Amino acid sequence: MKKSFTLFVSCLLSFVSSLCFSQVGGLYSYTFLDLPIPARTAALGGSSIALKDDDINTAFQNPALLSEKTSNSISGSYISFLGSINYGYLAYGKSFKNVGHFAVGLQDVGYGTISARDEYGNQTGTFTGNDYNFSLMYAYDHDSLLSYGVTVKTLYSKYAQYSSVGNAIDAGITYNKASKLFCLSAVMQNVGKEWKTYTGGPQEKLPFNILLGASKQFKRAPFRLIATYDYLNIWTLTYTDPNNPTPTVDPFTNQPIKATPVKNFFDNLGRHFIVATEVVVTKNFFLRLGFNYKMREELSLPDKKGLAGLSGGFGFKVNRFNFSYAFTRPTPGYSMNSLTVGANFGKYTKAPKPLVMPL
């Protein structure tokens, strides 16, 4: 155990050594890769990198979560997003003894039919837009506690006559102590390159991210606590609109507004954390609740925050099939619904009887 945990920490430090600290901006391509998949992930605030069980969908964010339990699993997800935007995800996993655990995934984001207009606002026709991500995932168990994983993504995006092609790699490490119901993971996402740009201009950056996550279930309590530190590679996640700068003088008293560095520090720190819980009502029925402070601060209205940033849902199993639903409130006045249906045929496949040749 100590050797495995030491190895995990050593690999984690190699991640941290490559960090850079800069503000999040809008200069990335393929930002659809950050959309929460599947419904279980959406219900838990958008992150599920430290949940190692029989759910193959968690490998979308962390390939190291693949295991023998996800072998012969198949799953499909459908998410109703803003307006006519919808996206989905299909996944299938297979394990091979002494080789490792494999999975393939296909993500498709469709933006519906969009009106094409000239510079004067006159409609000239319609066009469609889609983003695709084909993923090949692999995981290897170092021992009973530590596992590694890597995902190779092929990315294709097309809006009207403009298209882009790229590749990205995810790498994950998971330390899972099943007897203590504890899981710890580190993931580096979207290390890659845009090979073909939309207009032939300069290549754009990918949404590179490093995450740390942990989950702990309690033997005498029917719930699991989950916490994720998002964007380890970027400290400043707040943004000031240059066209609407933060006022420095009170408009009513004309007195200078005092800076609040402590408040600003904790506001920025809170944007890194995603917290959630999963309640085990029965062995086949689960309730989920998550809170994403960054989502709340970025998408809520100044005078109306409501339930922005909150998410919830449930999941249940019937024989070999499992179902999950998530309800997300990213901003006041809008809700997002996610549905995932899956099955694990490996659990119920009986080994064939050996053939006995007659004497």
Summary of the structure (lengths in Angstrom):
residues: 359
radius of gyration: 22.5
end to end distance: 51.6
largest distance: 104.0
contacts: 1122
relative contact order: 0.17
helix: 16%
strand: 48%
